[in-house]
Amino acid sequence: MGLIAAAIAVGLAAVGAGIGNGLIVGRTVEGIARQPELRSVLQTTMFIGVALVEALPIIGVVIAFIVMGQ
């Protein structure tokens, strides 16, 4: 049962991160298309957002290891 819970935790975290990254990058591309002069500012903000979203799967893996250890 613990392995199934770990797989679900990691899987949902990966799906959530994929959706979040897609939204962030898509909106950044839209912003750059509208105002090309703000490219560097938008890219910096995008990379910060992507880094924060990528923390979710890392936390999911940690939770999976905790569940598997019990």
N, C-alpha and C positions, 0 to 999 in steps of 0.2 A: 504494500500500500504506500509506503514511503517513496518508492521509486516513481510511482504514478504521480504523486503529489509534486515531486521534484520536477518531473518532466512537464507537468502543467504549469508550474511556476516559471520555469525557464522559457517555455513556449509562449505563454501570454506576455511575458516581459519582452521577448523578441518581437512579437507582433505589435505591441504597443510602441516600442521604439521605432519600428519600421514605419508605422503610420505617422508618428510624431516627426520623424526626420523628413518624410515625404511632404508633410504640410509646411514645415519650416523652409525647406529648400524651394518648394514651389512658390511660396509667398515671397521669398527673397528674389527669385527670378522675375516674378511679376513686378516687384519694386524696382529692380534694376532696369527692366524694360520701360517702366514709366519715367524713371529719373536716373539715367545712366551716370550722371555726375556724382551720385551718392553710392556708387558701387563699393568703394572701400569701406565705408561706414556700414553698409548693409551686410557685406561679407563678414566683417568682424562680429557684428551682432549675430549673424547666422551661425558662425562657428561656436560662439558662446552657447547659443541655444542648443545646437547639436550636441555639444559636450554635456550639457545638463540632461538632455534626453537620454544620452548613452549611459548615464549613471543608472537608469532603471534596469537594464538587463544585468548589470553588474550586481545590483542589489538582489535581483531575482536569482542569480547563481549562488550568491551567499545564502539566501533563504533555502535554496535547494540543498546545499551542502548541510545546512543545519537540520533540515527535515530528514535527509538520508542518514545522518549520524545518530538519530534517535531510535 
